[in-house]
Amino acid sequence: QVQLVESGGGSVQAGGSLRLSCAASGVGFSGYTMGWFRQAPGKEREFVARIGWSGDSTSYADYVKGRFTISRDNAKNTVYLRMNGLEPEDTAVYYCAVSRSRWNYPAPQATAFGSWGPGTQVTVSS
């Protein structure tokens, strides 16, 4: 069972940048696709980005494309989310998650991901 812990959240002004980290421990990082999701107050959890087990495959939600970059360091069991050009609409709790199955690249849906971290708050002021 993998345990995930996010860090790097905070409060920034519009246009600012943050880098989120998600450290994984236990069994279940190598060979798994990792994803970032977010949930704003009163809204459903939504997909942000995902990265395949080797790091070669990535995809992004349209509303973050060109501003956010997902990456991973398999030697450190860590996945990152670099967020540039932050907007007030990006305010949310950000979660990392690991795919339910190994060696595949699941759909960008929360149901395709199993273990989740507790989340880190990102607040963007105008």
Disulfide bonds with the S-S distance in Angstrom:
Cys22-Cys96 1.87
